[in-house]
Amino acid sequence: MKKRKILILGSGRSSYVLIRYLLDFSVQNNWIVTVGDVSFDLVNKSTNGHKNARPITFDVYNDHQRKAEIVNHDIVVSMLPANLHAMVAYDCVKIRRHLVTASYVSKEISSLHENAKRNNVILLNEIGLDPGLDHMSAMKIIDKIKSKNGYISSFKSYCGGLVHPDSDDNPWNYKFTWNPKNVVLAGQGIAQYMNNGKCKYIPYNKLFKRTEKIKIQKLGEFEGYANRDSLSYRKLYGINDIKTMLRGTLRKVGFCSSWDVFVQLGITDETYEINNLKNMSYKEFLNLFLPYSKNKSIENKFCDYFSLSQSSEIFEKIDWLGLFSNKKILLEKSSPARVLQSILESNWSLTKQDKDMIVMIHKFIYEINDVSYRIDSSLCVYGDNNLSTAMAKTVGLPVAIATKLILENKINNRGVLIPTSKDIYEPVLLELEKNNIRFIENSY
């Protein structure tokens, strides 16, 4: 059997399960798995001395090293930050190597489509959790409804990276399960979606007020807020004439009203920097954003500004974060959003004992011969520990399975792809079920 070589760039949190999966299959398939990262300690930890692993220190900005490693491998998996994929993709197209990423298709990567086709190269993107599992599980149902000549009138889809019930020990019912910066900046811009045939828009300052309660069997009640762009998915999913289309993010009930406090105060802003933060306390930082009052305490000013009492759930959440305390920020100069991120990271980071949870739900309404039907399709995945997290499983396993499919020549299309076609989503979803990642469908 010919020896095949896989190059994985990036060995952060979401890469752990991906790397373990490919190494587990490497012996029977005669694969060598190279894992590169700027941190050799991370690489060693993720490869754990496996005989088919080749751990390396990797600098994506080193043109010579980047191109030399790509030339020496059959396929590249980029788990680097999203803004670095295009650099790798350009080389992959030129050198004629396939590439797999979990990130959204950028304009830079999209522009490589025709060249990739001409060079017989696959640039497969959006094959993680969200985007990724959301595409594949939705398309499975959409194609099934279309096969029955059904018309889909409504599709709502929500996904959330949350804390495992056993580790849910704070009043926010939340801990960081993915990039903290992205959580702090989530929702900025305009959310746009379809409702009963009308385009609707939600500005950022109203987003966390306009939430929807969502009940999921056996998991209870959540709340969801709209993602920035739901409209483009009509074309991606082939449902251009749908009347209601919304994609959103899940949180535990009560999170959004409390998070809205930060939005209204302007503390999630990253467009400017504040000086002299090093000796500033948390409560002094909070006071920067409250109206001036000579004689009132920070607590009273806060409550007056938001018409709250100190016994309210919102006050309890803000107080629990220490924002009324004398604790020092210890940053020299930073944006309000970065300061908030620092405060949250000291409170919301997963401990070694903590576990996470991924929840996703699709809600379809469709018609066949003027009879209306509903399908709810839900997914819940629990993390095992702080390495084999639910996030690492649901991001890394689809990437790994798709990589294996490409090496087995089971994906025929070329160019820039996302997993909305049956030749990709069917085998990936089937393999995920073997790994205890499965959707539960309920029809009404």
DRENFI-129911 format. One line per field, with one value per residue (C-alpha): residue number from 0; residue in three letters; chain; x, y, z. Coordinates in nm, 2 decimals, decimal comma, m for minus. Example, Ala and Ser with C-alpha at 12.3 -4.5 7.8 and 13.67 -1.06 7.14 Angstrom:
num: 0  1
residu: ALA  SER
chaine: A  A
u: 1,23  1,37
v: m0,45  m0,11
w: 0,78  0,71
***
This chain:
num: 0  1  2  3  4  5  6  7  8  9  10  11  12  13  14  15  16  17  18  19  20  21  22  23  24  25  26  27  28  29  30  31  32  33  34  35  36  37  38  39  40  41  42  43  44  45  46  47  48  49  50  51  52  53  54  55  56  57  58  59  60  61  62  63  64  65  66  67  68  69  70  71  72  73  74  75  76  77  78  79  80  81  82  83  84  85  86  87  88  89  90  91  92  93  94  95  96  97  98  99  100  101  102  103  104  105  106  107  108  109  110  111  112  113  114  115  116  117  118  119  120  121  122  123  124  125  126  127  128  129  130  131  132  133  134  135  136  137  138  139  140  141  142  143  144  145  146  147  148  149  150  151  152  153  154  155  156  157  158  159  160  161  162  163  164  165  166  167  168  169  170  171  172  173  174  175  176  177  178  179  180  181  182  183  184  185  186  187  188  189  190  191  192  193  194  195  196  197  198  199  200  201  202  203  204  205  206  207  208  209  210  211  212  213  214  215  216  217  218  219  220  221  222  223  224  225  226  227  228  229  230  231  232  233  234  235  236  237  238  239  240  241  242  243  244  245  246  247  248  249  250  251  252  253  254  255  256  257  258  259  260  261  262  263  264  265  266  267  268  269  270  271  272  273  274  275  276  277  278  279  280  281  282  283  284  285  286  287  288  289  290  291  292  293  294  295  296  297  298  299  300  301  302  303  304  305  306  307  308  309  310  311  312  313  314  315  316  317  318  319  320  321  322  323  324  325  326  327  328  329  330  331  332  333  334  335  336  337  338  339  340  341  342  343  344  345  346  347  348  349  350  351  352  353  354  355  356  357  358  359  360  361  362  363  364  365  366  367  368  369  370  371  372  373  374  375  376  377  378  379  380  381  382  383  384  385  386  387  388  389  390  391  392  393  394  395  396  397  398  399  400  401  402  403  404  405  406  407  408  409  410  411  412  413  414  415  416  417  418  419  420  421  422  423  424  425  426  427  428  429  430  431  432  433  434  435  436  437  438  439  440  441  442  443
residu: MET  LYS  LYS  ARG  LYS  ILE  LEU  ILE  LEU  GLY  SER  GLY  ARG  SER  SER  TYR  VAL  LEU  ILE  ARG  TYR  LEU  LEU  ASP  PHE  SER  VAL  GLN  ASN  ASN  TRP  ILE  VAL  THR  VAL  GLY  ASP  VAL  SER  PHE  ASP  LEU  VAL  ASN  LYS  SER  THR  ASN  GLY  HIS  LYS  ASN  ALA  ARG  PRO  ILE  THR  PHE  ASP  VAL  TYR  ASN  ASP  HIS  GLN  ARG  LYS  ALA  GLU  ILE  VAL  ASN  HIS  ASP  ILE  VAL  VAL  SER  MET  LEU  PRO  ALA  ASN  LEU  HIS  ALA  MET  VAL  ALA  TYR  ASP  CYS  VAL  LYS  ILE  ARG  ARG  HIS  LEU  VAL  THR  ALA  SER  TYR  VAL  SER  LYS  GLU  ILE  SER  SER  LEU  HIS  GLU  ASN  ALA  LYS  ARG  ASN  ASN  VAL  ILE  LEU  LEU  ASN  GLU  ILE  GLY  LEU  ASP  PRO  GLY  LEU  ASP  HIS  MET  SER  ALA  MET  LYS  ILE  ILE  ASP  LYS  ILE  LYS  SER  LYS  ASN  GLY  TYR  ILE  SER  SER  PHE  LYS  SER  TYR  CYS  GLY  GLY  LEU  VAL  HIS  PRO  ASP  SER  ASP  ASP  ASN  PRO  TRP  ASN  TYR  LYS  PHE  THR  TRP  ASN  PRO  LYS  ASN  VAL  VAL  LEU  ALA  GLY  GLN  GLY  ILE  ALA  GLN  TYR  MET  ASN  ASN  GLY  LYS  CYS  LYS  TYR  ILE  PRO  TYR  ASN  LYS  LEU  PHE  LYS  ARG  THR  GLU  LYS  ILE  LYS  ILE  GLN  LYS  LEU  GLY  GLU  PHE  GLU  GLY  TYR  ALA  ASN  ARG  ASP  SER  LEU  SER  TYR  ARG  LYS  LEU  TYR  GLY  ILE  ASN  ASP  ILE  LYS  THR  MET  LEU  ARG  GLY  THR  LEU  ARG  LYS  VAL  GLY  PHE  CYS  SER  SER  TRP  ASP  VAL  PHE  VAL  GLN  LEU  GLY  ILE  THR  ASP  GLU  THR  TYR  GLU  ILE  ASN  ASN  LEU  LYS  ASN  MET  SER  TYR  LYS  GLU  PHE  LEU  ASN  LEU  PHE  LEU  PRO  TYR  SER  LYS  ASN  LYS  SER  ILE  GLU  ASN  LYS  PHE  CYS  ASP  TYR  PHE  SER  LEU  SER  GLN  SER  SER  GLU  ILE  PHE  GLU  LYS  ILE  ASP  TRP  LEU  GLY  LEU  PHE  SER  ASN  LYS  LYS  ILE  LEU  LEU  GLU  LYS  SER  SER  PRO  ALA  ARG  VAL  LEU  GLN  SER  ILE  LEU  GLU  SER  ASN  TRP  SER  LEU  THR  LYS  GLN  ASP  LYS  ASP  MET  ILE  VAL  MET  ILE  HIS  LYS  PHE  ILE  TYR  GLU  ILE  ASN  ASP  VAL  SER  TYR  ARG  ILE  ASP  SER  SER  LEU  CYS  VAL  TYR  GLY  ASP  ASN  ASN  LEU  SER  THR  ALA  MET  ALA  LYS  THR  VAL  GLY  LEU  PRO  VAL  ALA  ILE  ALA  THR  LYS  LEU  ILE  LEU  GLU  ASN  LYS  ILE  ASN  ASN  ARG  GLY  VAL  LEU  ILE  PRO  THR  SER  LYS  ASP  ILE  TYR  GLU  PRO  VAL  LEU  LEU  GLU  LEU  GLU  LYS  ASN  ASN  ILE  ARG  PHE  ILE  GLU  ASN  SER  TYR
chaine: A  A  A  A  A  A  A  A  A  A  A  A  A  A  A  A  A  A  A  A  A  A  A  A  A  A  A  A  A  A  A  A  A  A  A  A  A  A  A  A  A  A  A  A  A  A  A  A  A  A  A  A  A  A  A  A  A  A  A  A  A  A  A  A  A  A  A  A  A  A  A  A  A  A  A  A  A  A  A  A  A  A  A  A  A  A  A  A  A  A  A  A  A  A  A  A  A  A  A  A  A  A  A  A  A  A  A  A  A  A  A  A  A  A  A  A  A  A  A  A  A  A  A  A  A  A  A  A  A  A  A  A  A  A  A  A  A  A  A  A  A  A  A  A  A  A  A  A  A  A  A  A  A  A  A  A  A  A  A  A  A  A  A  A  A  A  A  A  A  A  A  A  A  A  A  A  A  A  A  A  A  A  A  A  A  A  A  A  A  A  A  A  A  A  A  A  A  A  A  A  A  A  A  A  A  A  A  A  A  A  A  A  A  A  A  A  A  A  A  A  A  A  A  A  A  A  A  A  A  A  A  A  A  A  A  A  A  A  A  A  A  A  A  A  A  A  A  A  A  A  A  A  A  A  A  A  A  A  A  A  A  A  A  A  A  A  A  A  A  A  A  A  A  A  A  A  A  A  A  A  A  A  A  A  A  A  A  A  A  A  A  A  A  A  A  A  A  A  A  A  A  A  A  A  A  A  A  A  A  A  A  A  A  A  A  A  A  A  A  A  A  A  A  A  A  A  A  A  A  A  A  A  A  A  A  A  A  A  A  A  A  A  A  A  A  A  A  A  A  A  A  A  A  A  A  A  A  A  A  A  A  A  A  A  A  A  A  A  A  A  A  A  A  A  A  A  A  A  A  A  A  A  A  A  A  A  A  A  A  A  A  A  A  A  A  A  A  A  A  A  A  A  A  A  A  A  A  A  A  A  A  A  A  A  A  A  A  A  A  A  A  A  A  A  A  A  A  A  A  A  A  A  A  A  A  A  A  A  A  A  A  A  A  A
u: 0,00  0,13  0,23  0,01  0,11  m0,12  m0,02  m0,21  m0,14  m0,24  m0,28  m0,50  m0,81  m1,02  m0,74  m0,70  m0,98  m0,90  m0,54  m0,62  m0,87  m0,63  m0,35  m0,59  m0,65  m0,29  m0,16  m0,42  m0,40  m0,03  m0,04  0,22  0,05  0,26  0,14  0,28  0,23  0,43  0,41  0,61  0,47  0,11  0,22  0,39  0,08  m0,15  0,06  0,17  0,46  0,25  0,47  0,30  0,31  0,57  0,56  0,72  0,75  0,57  0,57  0,30  0,48  0,79  0,74  1,01  0,89  0,52  0,57  0,82  0,59  0,29  0,50  0,59  0,23  m0,07  m0,33  m0,33  m0,56  m0,56  m0,67  m0,50  m0,68  m0,93  m0,74  m0,44  m0,62  m0,59  m0,21  m0,21  m0,49  m0,30  0,00  m0,21  m0,37  m0,03  0,14  m0,17  m0,25  m0,60  m0,69  m0,96  m1,06  m1,34  m1,38  m1,61  m1,52  m1,35  m1,35  m0,98  m1,04  m1,36  m1,15  m0,93  m1,22  m1,15  m0,78  m0,84  m1,07  m0,81  m0,55  m0,77  m0,76  m1,03  m1,05  m1,31  m1,42  m1,70  m1,67  m1,66  m1,95  m2,10  m2,03  m2,02  m2,25  m2,52  m2,49  m2,48  m2,76  m2,99  m2,92  m3,00  m3,35  m3,39  m3,31  m3,54  m3,83  m3,76  m3,76  m4,12  m4,20  m4,25  m4,23  m4,02  m4,19  m3,99  m3,64  m3,49  m3,15  m2,97  m2,64  m2,45  m2,13  m2,23  m2,11  m2,19  m2,47  m2,22  m1,99  m2,27  m2,17  m2,21  m2,51  m2,44  m2,48  m2,19  m1,82  m1,59  m1,59  m1,43  m1,24  m1,33  m1,27  m1,54  m1,78  m1,73  m1,76  m2,05  m2,35  m2,19  m2,32  m2,68  m2,86  m3,08  m3,33  m3,67  m4,00  m4,32  m4,18  m4,04  m3,68  m3,61  m3,32  m3,20  m2,93  m2,66  m2,80  m3,14  m3,00  m3,00  m3,34  m3,50  m3,46  m3,67  m3,73  m3,65  m3,75  m3,54  m3,66  m3,47  m3,25  m3,50  m3,54  m3,29  m3,30  m3,16  m3,05  m3,02  m2,69  m2,57  m2,66  m2,94  m3,04  m2,74  m2,83  m3,14  m2,92  m2,66  m2,94  m3,14  m3,45  m3,47  m3,85  m3,87  m4,08  m3,91  m3,53  m3,33  m3,00  m2,91  m2,70  m2,82  m2,77  m2,92  m3,23  m3,13  m2,79  m2,89  m3,07  m2,75  m2,51  m2,72  m2,60  m2,25  m2,38  m2,58  m2,29  m2,06  m1,81  m1,80  m1,65  m1,31  m1,27  m1,07  m0,83  m0,84  m0,51  m0,39  m0,57  m0,29  m0,39  m0,76  m1,00  m1,29  m1,55  m1,35  m1,36  m1,74  m1,78  m1,62  m1,94  m2,20  m2,35  m2,18  m2,33  m2,14  m2,29  m2,41  m2,22  m2,13  m2,39  m2,66  m2,57  m2,57  m2,91  m3,06  m2,93  m3,09  m3,39  m3,28  m3,27  m2,96  m3,16  m3,22  m3,07  m2,89  m2,72  m2,62  m2,45  m2,26  m2,16  m2,05  m1,80  m1,64  m1,73  m1,82  m1,49  m1,15  m0,97  m0,71  m0,74  m0,36  m0,36  m0,15  m0,37  m0,66  m1,00  m1,32  m1,38  m1,04  m1,08  m1,41  m1,26  m0,98  m1,24  m1,45  m1,16  m1,07  m1,43  m1,55  m1,25  m1,30  m1,10  m0,93  m1,23  m1,49  m1,67  m1,86  m2,17  m2,27  m2,64  m2,79  m3,15  m3,32  m3,69  m3,85  m4,21  m4,30  m4,60  m4,70  m5,03  m5,14  m5,08  m4,84  m4,57  m4,29  m3,95  m3,73  m3,38  m3,16  m2,81  m2,64  m2,28  m2,10  m1,73  m1,53  m1,27  m1,07  m0,90  m1,17  m1,42  m1,76  m1,63  m1,32  m1,53  m1,79  m1,53  m1,25  m1,42  m1,60  m1,27  m1,09  m1,36  m1,36  m0,98  m1,01  m1,28  m1,05  m0,76  m0,99  m1,09  m1,46  m1,52  m1,54  m1,60  m1,31  m1,26  m1,39  m1,65  m1,87  m2,04  m2,39  m2,38  m2,47  m2,13  m1,99  m2,26  m2,39  m2,07  m1,96  m2,29  m2,28  m1,93  m2,02  m2,30  m2,04  m1,87  m2,18  m2,26  m2,61  m2,92  m3,25  m3,55  m3,90  m4,18  m4,52
v: 0,00  0,34  0,56  0,87  1,19  1,42  1,77  1,92  2,29  2,40  2,18  2,40  2,28  2,20  1,99  1,73  1,49  1,54  1,44  1,14  1,02  1,03  0,87  0,59  0,52  0,58  0,22  0,04  0,30  0,35  0,72  0,95  1,24  1,56  1,80  2,15  2,44  2,74  2,56  2,24  2,15  2,16  1,93  1,68  1,67  1,61  1,34  1,17  0,98  0,79  0,60  0,74  1,10  1,35  1,65  1,97  2,34  2,53  2,90  2,97  3,30  3,11  3,08  2,83  2,60  2,63  2,54  2,27  2,09  2,12  1,97  1,68  1,59  1,45  1,66  1,96  2,02  2,38  2,44  2,78  3,10  3,17  3,47  3,24  2,98  3,18  3,18  2,80  2,76  2,96  2,73  2,42  2,52  2,60  2,29  2,07  1,95  1,91  2,13  2,09  2,36  2,41  2,78  2,99  3,04  3,37  3,60  3,51  3,14  3,17  3,35  3,03  2,81  2,80  2,76  2,48  2,30  2,33  2,18  1,90  2,03  2,02  2,31  2,18  2,44  2,47  2,11  2,17  2,22  2,56  2,58  2,21  1,99  2,24  2,23  1,85  1,77  2,04  1,93  1,57  1,68  1,93  1,67  1,42  1,67  1,76  1,40  1,38  1,70  1,89  2,27  2,40  2,71  2,76  2,67  2,78  2,65  2,72  2,61  2,67  2,58  2,55  2,41  2,05  2,03  1,87  2,18  2,44  2,61  2,98  3,22  3,28  2,91  2,96  2,90  2,95  2,65  2,83  3,15  3,40  3,70  3,57  3,53  3,89  4,03  3,80  3,96  4,29  4,43  4,38  4,05  3,97  3,70  3,61  3,60  3,52  3,63  3,96  4,05  4,16  4,33  4,36  4,61  4,51  4,72  4,53  4,18  4,05  4,18  4,01  3,65  3,34  3,06  2,71  2,39  2,08  1,74  1,60  1,91  2,18  2,54  2,77  3,11  3,19  3,52  3,57  3,53  3,81  3,65  3,41  3,52  3,38  3,03  3,02  2,99  2,76  2,52  2,55  2,69  3,04  3,06  2,99  3,23  3,20  3,15  3,21  3,08  3,17  3,10  2,91  3,02  2,92  3,12  3,45  3,49  3,73  3,99  4,01  4,02  4,30  4,52  4,51  4,59  4,89  5,02  4,99  4,75  4,51  4,79  4,71  5,03  5,23  5,19  5,31  5,43  5,39  5,06  4,90  5,04  5,06  4,84  4,65  4,88  5,19  5,04  4,98  5,34  5,47  5,37  5,49  5,84  6,08  6,10  6,26  6,08  5,74  5,42  5,23  4,96  5,22  5,40  5,07  4,97  5,32  5,32  4,98  5,01  4,71  4,61  4,46  4,14  4,10  3,81  4,06  4,24  3,90  3,80  4,13  4,11  3,75  3,86  4,10  4,42  4,60  4,49  4,65  4,38  4,53  4,49  4,47  4,57  4,86  4,98  4,80  4,83  4,79  4,46  4,32  4,43  4,25  3,95  3,95  3,97  3,69  3,46  3,48  3,36  3,16  2,94  2,57  2,40  2,06  1,90  2,09  1,94  2,12  2,05  2,12  2,17  2,21  2,21  2,24  2,33  2,27  2,33  2,19  2,11  1,82  1,83  2,13  1,93  2,09  1,89  1,96  1,81  1,89  1,75  1,80  1,71  1,70  1,61  1,60  1,65  1,37  1,59  1,92  1,76  1,55  1,83  1,84  2,13  1,94  1,64  1,83  2,05  1,79  1,47  1,61  1,75  1,42  1,21  1,44  1,42  1,04  1,05  1,26  1,03  0,74  0,93  0,93  1,30  1,37  1,74  1,98  2,35  2,54  2,31  2,31  1,99  2,05  1,76  1,40  1,26  1,45  1,48  1,12  0,94  1,20  1,19  0,81  0,79  1,05  0,83  0,55  0,80  0,88  1,21  1,17  1,38  1,28  1,35  1,41  1,45  1,60
w: 0,00  m0,10  0,20  0,22  0,41  0,59  0,70  0,99  1,06  1,41  1,72  1,94  2,13  1,83  1,68  1,95  1,85  1,47  1,53  1,74  1,48  1,19  1,40  1,50  1,13  1,02  1,09  0,88  0,60  0,60  0,67  0,81  1,00  1,03  1,29  1,29  1,53  1,66  2,00  1,99  2,34  2,20  1,91  2,14  2,36  2,07  1,90  2,23  2,07  1,82  1,58  1,27  1,39  1,28  1,51  1,39  1,49  1,21  1,12  0,86  0,77  0,67  0,30  0,24  0,52  0,43  0,07  0,14  0,38  0,14  m0,14  0,08  0,17  m0,02  0,17  0,40  0,70  0,82  1,17  1,18  1,25  0,97  0,83  0,75  0,54  0,22  0,23  0,27  0,00  m0,26  m0,22  m0,22  m0,56  m0,71  m0,58  m0,65  m0,30  m0,15  0,15  0,43  0,67  0,92  0,85  0,64  0,27  0,25  m0,06  m0,10  m0,10  m0,32  m0,58  m0,62  m0,73  m1,11  m1,06  m0,81  m1,06  m1,34  m1,11  m0,99  m0,64  m0,36  m0,13  0,12  0,37  0,64  0,75  1,12  1,36  1,27  0,98  0,90  1,09  1,05  0,67  0,65  0,89  0,74  0,38  0,47  0,58  0,29  0,03  0,19  0,19  m0,17  m0,27  m0,16  m0,36  m0,04  0,00  0,29  0,43  0,75  0,87  1,19  1,31  1,64  1,78  2,10  2,27  2,63  2,96  3,06  3,32  3,57  3,53  3,53  3,85  3,80  3,77  3,40  3,32  3,08  3,03  2,73  2,51  2,21  2,12  2,40  2,16  1,92  2,21  2,33  1,97  1,87  1,70  1,61  1,29  1,16  1,20  0,89  0,84  0,67  0,86  0,68  0,35  0,48  0,53  0,89  1,04  1,40  1,49  1,74  2,02  2,00  1,93  2,28  2,35  2,05  2,16  2,11  2,37  2,23  2,40  2,32  2,43  2,73  2,75  2,86  2,76  2,59  2,43  2,09  1,92  1,55  1,37  1,14  0,81  0,76  0,41  0,22  0,33  0,11  m0,19  m0,03  0,07  m0,25  m0,07  m0,23  m0,20  0,17  0,37  0,71  0,75  1,06  1,20  1,55  1,86  2,17  2,53  2,86  2,96  3,12  2,96  2,68  2,91  3,12  2,83  2,69  2,98  2,83  2,49  2,61  2,81  2,51  2,69  2,39  2,17  2,01  1,80  2,05  2,34  2,70  2,87  3,23  3,29  3,49  3,83  3,75  3,94  3,79  3,94  3,82  3,47  3,49  3,62  3,30  3,12  3,37  3,40  3,64  3,99  4,28  4,57  4,45  4,47  4,16  4,25  4,29  3,97  3,78  3,92  3,85  3,49  3,41  3,64  3,85  4,21  4,38  4,42  4,05  3,85  3,62  3,91  4,06  3,74  3,71  4,07  4,04  3,77  4,02  3,83  4,16  4,32  4,37  4,18  3,94  3,56  3,51  3,14  3,02  2,74  2,57  2,41  2,63  2,46  2,54  2,91  2,92  2,77  3,03  3,31  3,16  3,11  3,48  3,55  3,26  3,16  3,18  3,46  3,41  3,57  3,36  3,06  2,78  2,57  2,22  2,14  1,79  1,67  1,33  1,32  0,98  0,86  0,52  0,31  0,09  m0,10  0,12  0,44  0,69  0,87  1,12  1,18  1,48  1,45  1,76  1,85  2,19  2,24  2,58  2,63  2,80  2,96  2,89  2,58  2,43  2,45  2,27  2,07  1,97  1,87  1,66  1,49  1,45  1,36  1,05  0,93  0,99  0,82  0,52  0,50  0,50  0,22  0,00  0,05  m0,05  m0,37  m0,26  m0,33  m0,70  m0,73  m0,75  m0,66  m0,36  m0,19  0,12  0,25  0,11  m0,15  m0,07  m0,17  0,13  0,39  0,37  0,45  0,70  0,90  0,89  1,03  1,29  1,41  1,47  1,69  1,89  1,72  1,59  1,54  1,69  1,45  1,57  1,31  1,38
***
